[in-house]
């Protein structure tokens, strides 16, 4: 495997900025770059190491990879309360436009995990997508919301020994 570099950056997005990390291969292959669509909430925290490791492996094999935080999430600007599926899809469009411009590629490949897979699938209808990998997409929104609430409450109990914020 060849080496790659990882560069943190801020993608311009309207009046806001999205934090991202671009993985640039030492010897780029002539393939569409990847954009990773992370899951939501605790699932993003739990999967972070796997997503970074996978991005590094792809870059070592010649693929450009962009990982980014949606508006109001992670290190991107904005308030979490103002983020939505609509802003996430807009952010994905911004990220794909940036990586296409950066690499000169006409298309992108999307990898989405959980809610990120659902966002990627919806965005793929209007984006120039070469490959689409959907890893555990959300099919039942109500059930997913309950699962995320339970996970968040369990995390609060483990960290704070009390529930500080519920629905």
N, C-alpha and C positions, 0 to 999 in steps of 0.2 A: 504494500500500500504506500502511496505517496503522501507527503505532508500537506497540510493546509493551514490557513490562518483564520482566526476568528476576530472579527472587528465589531465592537459595540458601536451603535450609531442611533441617531434619531431621524426617523423618516418624517418629512414634512407632510402634514395632513390638515388642510384648511388652516384654522387658527391654532391648532393643537399640534403636538408632535407624538409620534409613536416610537417607543423604544424597540430596538431590534438588535439582533446579532447576525451578521452575515458570515457564513463559512465559505471561504474562497479556496478552491483547490489549487495546489501548486501546478498541476498539469490538468487544465480543464478539458473535459470530454465535450464533444459536440452534442449535448443533450439539453433538454429543457431544464431550467433551474427548479428547485423545490422550494415551496413555501409551506411552512408548518403551521397548522391551525390548532392551537392548544385547547385543552378542555377548560372547564369552568371551575372556579373555587378551589376546594380542597383537592379535586382531581388534578388540577394543574400542578399543585405542589407535589402530589404523590408521583406524578409522571415526569416531572422536570428532568430528572437524571436520565431516564430512558430516552426522552426526546433529544437531549443534548448528545448523548452517546450515539444515537442513530444519525443525527446531523453530522457528527464527526466522521462516522464510518462512510456516509455518502460522499462527503467532501474528500476523504482519503481515496475514494474511487473516481474522482474527477467531477463530481457534481457540485454546483453552487447550491447553497441552502440558506434560506432566510427564516429565522425564528423571530417572532415579534409579539409584543403585548398589545392587546386591544385597548382602545380608549377607556380610561378609567380603571385599568387593570395593570398590575405589575408596576413597571417604571414609566409607563406612558402617562401623558398628561390627562387631565380630566378627572371628574368625580365618578366613582364607581356607580353611584345612584343614577347617574345620567347615561350610563352605558346600557345598551340593548342589543337585541339580535340585529336590528337595523344598523346601528353604529358598528357592530362587529363585521357585518357584511361590507359596509363602506370601507372599514379599515383593511379588510382583506383585499379589496379592489386597489386601495392605495399601495399595499405591500406588493401585490403582483405587478402593478405598473412600475414600481421602483426597481424590482429585481429584473424585470424585462429590459428596462432602460440600462441598468447596470451591466447586464450581460449581453445585451443586444439580441436576446432571444425573442422570437415571435410568440412563443407559448410558454406556459409554466406547468409544473406538476404540483399537485396539492396533496398533502398528507394531513388528514384531520383525525383527531382523537376525541371520542365521545361528543360533547357539544360542538367541538371544533369540526368534527366530521359532518355534522348536520349543517353547520355554516358553510363548509367547503362544498357540500353537495348542492346547496341552494345557489351559491355563487358560481358554480361550474356551468350553470345554464347560460350565463352571460359573459363568462371570461374565456379567453383562448387557452383551454386546458388540454395538455398533452396526455397526462396521466392523473388519475384520481384514486387515492387510497383512502377508504373510509374505515376507520378502526373503531368499532363499537359505537356506531352512530346512535343518537337518541331518537327513538321511534314513538315514545309515549311521553309527552311533555309533563303531564300531571304526575305520573309515576316518578319521573326523573326529579321533579321539584321536591317531592316527598323524600326521595333518597338523599338529595343534597341537603335538605333541612336536617334530616337525621344525622348525616355525617358532620354537619356543622355543629349541631348540639353536642355530639360526642366529643368533637375536638375542643369545644369550649369547656366541657367538664374535665377533660384530660389536662388542659393547659391551666385553666383558672379555678378548677374545682367548683365552678358554678356556671349557670347559664346567664350570660350578660346581655344577650340580644337574641330574641326569637323572631318569629315572623314579623 
